[in-house]
Amino acid sequence: MTQPVCDAIVLAGGRGSRMSDPEHPTAPQEIDKPAMTVGGRRMVDIAVDAVSICRRTVVVGPTRTGVPEHVVQTRESPAGGGPVAALAAGLRSLDDTADLVVVVASDLPFLDAAAVESLIGSISHSQTDAVFARDGAGRTQFLLGVWRRSALRSVLAQLDSVEGAPMRTILPADHLVIAVSGVEDCDTPADLLAARLAVRPSETLEVSDALERIRSRLAALPIRRIPLPDSTGTVLAEPLVSQTALPAVDISAMDGYAVCGTEPWTLRSDIAYAGSSDIARLTEGTAVRIATGAALPPGATSVVRDEYMTRESDGSARRMPTAPQSDDTRRRGEDWLPGTELVAAGTPIDAAVRSLAASAEVFEVAVRGPVRGRVVVSGNEIRSTGPLAPGETRDVLGSVLPEYLAHCGIAVVDVTLLDDSATGFRDVLTRTQDVDVIIVVGATGGGAADQLRATLAGLDAETVVGRMRMRPGGSQITAALPDGTVVLGLPGNPLAAVGTAMLTAPAIVDALTGRTVRPSRIGLLSNAAEVGSSTPRIVPVTADGTRWRADSQVRTAHLAHLVGRDALAVIPAEVSADEPVTILPLPHR
């Protein structure tokens, strides 16, 4: 059987009158629904991808960027004239050679090519004029179907006007409706939120898998060129390459004598000091005193250090008979030549790198970072000042978490307290202009007062890590907002929050800055039998000779277990005495 030729019309206009944009709640009620995203993809792109099996595709609606070049874009007349007017405009943009026309609305977030193929297969094995999809709720989706081109052209030609005409006026008497899975549409904000929640990953990841996903999924910050003195806290985005040789000229490595030829040498009265350049040329058999770092005078063949020389009564100088025949000259380029790569991209810029760059005459560097963070401590019960009412809790993290985050590579720009309300969370998660990471403490568990996950879904943030198999800290979440800002959700208990930050924040910094991942520090426990568990754990530890002693009883409601401790240890499930654990050194340890 010959395969029918199929073209496609994607309807991507309309007013979206039932959809109040959750991202802009005060905006006018005419919403560009096809441009809304689910799982980071615009619904118009989902529709276009679903009909990729068709020969030609036309998108009807406002002109959009990001649509594949082979896709034709057109507009119904008048704009907003309704689905029938859009169908007529789309059909006019296609030639007459197709057998079938696939019609797809741009509000079907789970639509895929398989659903379209099932509709095409159904009409191909029947004599009907059109086939439409029935969704899981039993509703017929008349804007998801396949028409015989001749039938669609005929019913449109019978209308006096296509403007404002409802779909029921063109439905052919001879049509089929078949059940198709995953074709529920998005008409309301609740539909959109449900779709965004449905595409979020729900699996709990092992620690290593979670950290690797963070490093591979998060997009790096843009590269900036900045003056070297301003580079604290940044990471090289390009290799550090020397601009000059070191030494730039031949210089003396020691205090001594610059000599020419063989001994004995007649000693001149002038002296070559570091930074001087006016010493006259040496001739055969002459020498001058020279200071460490001074450029060799013209004609000098070597340097003999002070302790290897002896002065004769006639004013000449000789090398001591017992002295080695060494040359204390540092030759030009002995350390490096111009164009030498000194430091690889991905290296954090610290004091040593800054000093090295200055030595190589590099005064501007290409970097990513520093990573700027905002700490948000959530909870209606949290108070930072004043007496506590019954049920209220003191903020014990806002003033200390920045220190732990700085140790991980995040510079906190401010700390704020936040009530547990959807509006409050939306406000703080959309105020991202001056930060790269928002660290939210609490509201990660999914309980009645926990707003973080639902708010992230409403903003169509990409969940990178939804949960981690770890205790405490399993409820942590790492997500990326549509603008690239990272959200790190920490548990509300103080020890769990600090432990989760120390574990996860470095991976976020690695991803954002392109920092080279260093091997984890590992060690052995001296009391593994006391801390074994069926679940991986983060536990405070203290240096115990060549091993580490873990706290066997830990309370997470405060930081008492960090007082006097040297590090945190990530302890595998059912750890044995000879099984290494990952060591996370604490600040100032």
Protein Blocks (a to p, Z undefined) as FASTA:
>chain_A
ZZddddddddfedjolmbccfklmmbcfbdcfklpceehiafklmmmmmmmmpmbdcded
dddehiafklccdddddehiajklmmmmmmmmpcfkbfbdcdddfkbfkbcfklmmmmmm
mmmmccbfbdcdddfkopacfkbccddfklmmmmmmmpmbfghpafklmocfbdcdddde
hiaccfbfklmmmmmmmmpcfbdcdfklmmmmmmmmpccdddddddfklmgoiacfbdcd
dfbdcdfbdcdfbdcdddehjddddddfbdcdehiakbccddehiacdddehiacdehia
bdcdfklpccdfkopacddfklccddfbdcehklpcehiafbdghiacdfklmmmmmmno
pabdcdedjdddddddedjkbcfedcddehiacdfklmmmmmmmmmnopacfbdcddddd
fklmmmmmmmmklccbdcdeejinopaklmklmmmmmnopacfblbdcddehklgccddd
fkopacddddfblklmmmmmmmmmmmmmmmmnopacddddddddfklmmmgcfbdcdddd
ddehjbccddfbdcfkbcklmgopabdcdddehiafklccdddddehZZ
